[in-house]
């Protein structure tokens, strides 16, 4: 029973963590066909921004709101520095965006080291209790309000972003730019504003993820590489460009990891190998991912 509860709690919490980061990848890709490899670094920067605000005495909720705004602005800066100078290009043939987004993420991490420090820092939880409940143990497994908030945030953001993409004019503009940027421009859509908007939304998502995850993972530089890589795998596994695919991929990796770790005391060392095998198996069966849509080119 303890193992079953541990697997369930680990799948929901770790999967939601990966889903929050993967949502940023898929949001940008669904609108631009570009993978923003600076997404992991954006989470680190947002975490340090929130830490700096709380260290100055600001309440965590105020710091959270200001961090979301600042991180959205940071997404705009990344688009201006890493994507805009490339001009009008086809992301499938001109892959310079891989180098620019990855490089600006590395530069941002180095700036954090110089301006702040390279140590891990704690951050207060957004929610300390829910109607007096401050946490409990289920069959020896600790469950806290932060765990519940992470799960609710991941699922809520998935529903909200999907609704925005399918039921609003903004979402239709995002999809139009992704399908044919030139045709969208001829139809009167400001394509540059749309691309900038997706990067801003991805930055806001990074801030939400950073503040929610900090009470469990702390604010540290290593999170950029760790969460960035695993969440990119989750995004590809679920289907690049699919919002629900980001969540499905995160939970699939978390479930696989939890099963491997609870199989035996020594099985944890095989976790990366098993996840990689799952990754290859899904892509062999569904090359576009679980919820991905195969690209169709008309001649």
C-alpha positions as CSV (number, residue, x, y, z in Angstrom):
1,X,0.0,0.0,0.0
2,X,2.8,2.4,0.8
3,X,4.5,1.8,-2.5
4,X,1.2,2.4,-4.3
5,X,0.6,5.7,-2.6
6,X,4.2,6.7,-3.2
7,X,3.9,6.0,-6.9
8,X,0.6,7.9,-7.1
9,X,1.9,11.0,-5.2
10,X,5.2,11.0,-7.1
11,X,3.5,10.7,-10.4
12,X,1.1,13.6,-9.7
13,X,3.7,15.9,-8.2
14,X,6.8,15.2,-10.4
15,X,4.6,14.9,-13.5
16,X,3.0,18.3,-12.8
17,X,6.4,19.8,-12.3
18,X,7.6,18.6,-15.7
19,X,4.2,19.5,-17.2
20,X,4.5,23.1,-16.0
21,X,7.9,23.5,-17.8
22,X,6.8,21.5,-20.9
23,X,3.8,23.8,-21.3
24,X,6.2,26.6,-22.0
25,X,8.0,24.6,-24.7
26,X,4.8,23.6,-26.4
27,X,3.2,27.0,-26.2
28,X,6.0,28.6,-28.2
29,X,6.3,25.7,-30.6
30,X,2.5,25.6,-31.3
31,X,2.7,29.2,-32.5
32,X,6.1,29.5,-34.0
33,X,7.4,26.0,-34.8
34,X,10.4,27.0,-32.7
35,X,11.7,25.3,-29.6
36,X,12.8,27.8,-27.0
37,X,15.8,26.1,-25.5
38,X,16.1,29.0,-23.0
39,X,12.9,27.9,-21.2
40,X,14.8,26.0,-18.5
41,X,17.0,29.1,-17.9
42,X,13.9,31.3,-17.7
43,X,12.7,29.2,-14.7
44,X,16.0,29.8,-12.9
45,X,16.0,33.5,-13.6
46,X,12.3,33.8,-12.4
47,X,13.2,31.9,-9.3
48,X,16.1,34.3,-8.4
49,X,13.9,37.3,-9.2
50,X,11.3,36.0,-6.7
51,X,14.0,35.2,-4.1
52,X,15.5,38.8,-4.4
53,X,12.0,40.3,-3.8
54,X,11.2,38.1,-0.8
55,X,14.7,38.8,0.7
56,X,13.9,42.5,0.6
57,X,10.8,41.8,2.8
58,X,8.1,41.6,0.1
59,X,5.2,39.2,0.8
60,X,5.4,36.1,-1.3
61,X,2.1,36.8,-3.2
62,X,3.3,40.3,-4.2
63,X,6.6,38.8,-5.2
64,X,4.8,36.2,-7.2
65,X,2.7,38.7,-9.2
66,X,5.7,40.9,-9.9
67,X,7.8,37.9,-10.9
68,X,5.2,36.8,-13.4
69,X,5.2,40.3,-15.0
70,X,9.0,40.5,-15.0
71,X,9.4,37.0,-16.4
72,X,6.9,37.9,-19.2
73,X,9.1,40.8,-20.1
74,X,12.1,38.5,-20.0
75,X,10.4,36.3,-22.6
76,X,9.9,39.4,-24.8
77,X,13.6,40.2,-24.4
78,X,14.6,36.7,-25.4
79,X,12.4,37.0,-28.6
80,X,14.0,40.3,-29.4
81,X,17.6,39.1,-29.0
82,X,17.4,35.5,-30.1
83,X,14.6,35.4,-32.8
84,X,13.9,38.9,-34.2
85,X,17.5,39.4,-35.6
86,X,17.0,36.2,-37.7
87,X,14.4,38.0,-39.7
88,X,11.7,36.1,-41.7
89,X,12.8,32.5,-42.0
90,X,11.4,29.0,-42.2
91,X,12.1,27.3,-38.8
92,X,12.2,23.9,-40.5
93,X,15.1,24.8,-42.8
94,X,16.9,27.6,-40.9
95,X,17.7,26.2,-37.5
96,X,19.8,29.1,-36.2
97,X,17.2,29.6,-33.5
98,X,18.6,26.5,-31.8
99,X,21.9,28.2,-31.2
100,X,20.5,31.6,-30.4
101,X,17.9,30.4,-27.8
102,X,20.4,28.0,-26.2
103,X,23.1,30.6,-26.1
104,X,21.0,33.3,-24.5
105,X,20.0,30.8,-21.8
106,X,23.6,30.2,-21.0
107,X,24.4,33.9,-20.9
108,X,21.4,34.5,-18.6
109,X,22.7,31.8,-16.1
110,X,26.1,33.4,-16.1
111,X,24.6,36.8,-15.4
112,X,22.8,35.3,-12.4
113,X,26.1,34.0,-11.1
114,X,27.7,37.4,-11.4
115,X,24.9,39.6,-10.1
116,X,23.5,37.3,-7.4
117,X,25.3,34.1,-6.6
118,X,25.4,30.4,-7.4
119,X,24.0,29.0,-4.2
120,X,20.6,27.4,-3.6
121,X,18.0,29.6,-1.9
122,X,14.7,28.7,-0.2
123,X,11.4,30.4,-1.1
124,X,8.2,30.5,1.0
125,X,5.3,28.5,-0.2
126,X,2.4,30.4,-1.8
127,X,-0.1,28.4,0.2
128,X,0.8,27.3,3.8
129,X,-2.6,25.8,4.5
130,X,-6.0,25.0,2.9
131,X,-8.9,25.6,5.3
132,X,-6.5,24.8,8.2
133,X,-4.9,21.7,6.5
134,X,-1.2,22.0,6.5
135,X,-0.3,18.6,5.2
136,X,-0.7,15.0,6.2
137,X,0.8,11.6,5.7
138,X,-0.8,8.9,3.6
139,X,0.6,5.4,4.4
140,X,3.8,7.2,5.5
141,X,4.0,9.4,2.4
142,X,4.0,13.2,3.1
143,X,1.5,15.3,1.1
144,X,1.5,19.1,1.5
145,X,-0.7,22.0,0.2
146,X,2.2,22.9,-2.2
147,X,1.9,19.4,-3.8
148,X,-1.8,20.0,-4.4
149,X,-1.3,23.5,-5.8
150,X,1.3,22.2,-8.3
151,X,-1.1,19.6,-9.6
152,X,-4.0,22.1,-9.8
153,X,-1.8,24.7,-11.5
154,X,-0.6,22.2,-14.2
155,X,-4.1,20.9,-15.0
156,X,-5.7,24.4,-14.8
157,X,-3.1,26.0,-17.1
158,X,-3.5,23.2,-19.6
159,X,-7.3,23.8,-19.7
160,X,-6.9,27.5,-19.8
161,X,-4.3,27.6,-22.6
162,X,-6.2,25.1,-24.7
163,X,-9.4,27.2,-24.3
164,X,-7.4,30.3,-25.3
165,X,-6.0,28.6,-28.4
166,X,-9.3,27.2,-29.6
167,X,-12.0,29.7,-28.5
168,X,-10.4,33.1,-28.7
169,X,-9.2,35.3,-31.6
170,X,-5.8,35.5,-30.1
171,X,-5.5,31.7,-30.1
172,X,-6.7,31.6,-33.8
173,X,-4.0,34.2,-34.6
174,X,-1.4,32.0,-32.9
175,X,-2.4,29.0,-35.0
176,X,-2.6,31.0,-38.2
177,X,1.0,32.3,-37.7
178,X,2.2,28.7,-37.0
179,X,0.6,27.3,-40.2
180,X,1.7,30.0,-42.6
181,X,3.3,33.2,-41.3
182,X,3.3,35.0,-44.6
183,X,-0.4,34.2,-45.3
184,X,-1.3,35.3,-41.7
185,X,0.5,38.6,-42.3
186,X,-1.5,39.2,-45.6
187,X,-4.7,38.6,-43.7
188,X,-3.9,41.5,-41.4
189,X,-2.4,39.6,-38.4
190,X,0.6,41.3,-36.8
191,X,2.8,38.3,-36.8
192,X,5.7,39.9,-34.9
193,X,3.3,40.8,-32.1
194,X,2.0,37.2,-32.0
195,X,5.4,35.7,-31.8
196,X,6.4,38.2,-29.1
197,X,3.2,37.4,-27.2
198,X,3.9,33.6,-27.2
199,X,7.4,34.2,-25.7
200,X,5.8,36.5,-23.1
201,X,3.3,33.9,-22.1
202,X,6.1,31.3,-22.0
203,X,8.0,33.6,-19.7
204,X,4.9,34.0,-17.4
205,X,4.6,30.2,-17.3
206,X,8.3,30.0,-16.3
207,X,7.6,32.3,-13.3
208,X,4.6,30.4,-12.2
209,X,6.5,27.2,-12.3
210,X,9.5,28.7,-10.5
211,X,7.6,30.0,-7.6
212,X,5.5,26.8,-7.2
213,X,8.5,24.5,-7.4
214,X,10.9,26.5,-5.2
215,X,9.5,25.3,-1.8
216,X,10.3,21.7,-3.0
217,X,13.4,22.1,-5.2
218,X,14.8,25.4,-3.9
219,X,16.0,28.2,-6.3
220,X,19.2,26.9,-7.8
221,X,21.1,27.1,-11.0
222,X,21.0,23.3,-11.6
223,X,17.2,23.4,-12.1
224,X,17.7,25.0,-15.5
225,X,19.5,22.0,-17.0
226,X,17.6,19.3,-15.0
227,X,14.1,20.6,-15.6
228,X,14.9,21.9,-19.1
229,X,16.1,18.6,-20.4
230,X,13.4,16.3,-18.7
231,X,10.6,18.7,-19.7
232,X,11.8,18.9,-23.3
233,X,11.6,15.1,-23.4
234,X,8.2,15.2,-21.9
235,X,7.1,17.8,-24.5
236,X,8.4,15.6,-27.4
237,X,6.9,12.5,-25.8
238,X,3.5,14.1,-25.5
239,X,3.7,15.8,-28.9
240,X,5.4,19.1,-29.6
241,X,2.8,21.8,-30.0
242,X,0.1,19.9,-28.1
243,X,-0.8,21.5,-24.7
244,X,-2.4,18.4,-23.3
245,X,0.6,16.5,-24.7
246,X,2.9,18.4,-22.4
247,X,0.9,17.3,-19.4
248,X,0.6,13.7,-20.7
249,X,4.3,13.5,-21.4
250,X,5.2,14.8,-17.9
251,X,2.9,12.3,-16.2
252,X,4.2,9.5,-18.4
253,X,7.8,10.2,-17.5
254,X,7.0,10.6,-13.8
255,X,5.0,7.4,-13.7
256,X,7.8,5.5,-15.3
257,X,10.4,6.9,-13.0
258,X,8.2,6.1,-9.9
259,X,7.7,2.5,-11.0
260,X,11.4,2.0,-11.6
261,X,12.4,3.5,-8.3
262,X,10.0,1.4,-6.2
263,X,10.8,-1.8,-8.0
264,X,13.9,-2.5,-5.9
265,X,16.4,-0.5,-3.8
266,X,19.0,-0.6,-6.6
267,X,16.7,-0.1,-9.6
268,X,16.9,3.7,-9.4
269,X,20.2,3.7,-11.4
270,X,18.3,2.3,-14.4
271,X,15.8,5.1,-14.4
272,X,17.4,7.2,-17.3
273,X,17.7,4.0,-19.4
274,X,14.1,3.0,-18.9
275,X,12.9,6.6,-19.6
276,X,15.0,6.7,-22.8
277,X,13.5,3.3,-23.8
278,X,10.0,4.6,-23.3
279,X,10.9,7.7,-25.3
280,X,12.1,5.6,-28.2
281,X,9.2,3.2,-28.0
282,X,6.6,6.0,-28.2
283,X,8.3,7.7,-31.0
284,X,8.6,4.5,-33.0
285,X,4.8,3.9,-32.7
286,X,3.8,7.6,-32.8
287,X,6.7,9.7,-34.3
288,X,4.7,12.9,-33.6
289,X,4.2,12.0,-30.0
290,X,1.1,10.9,-28.0
291,X,-1.0,13.9,-28.9
292,X,1.1,15.3,-31.7
293,X,-0.2,15.9,-35.2
294,X,2.0,14.7,-38.1
295,X,3.0,17.5,-40.4
296,X,1.4,17.3,-43.8
297,X,3.0,19.1,-46.8
298,X,1.0,19.6,-49.9
299,X,2.8,19.6,-53.3
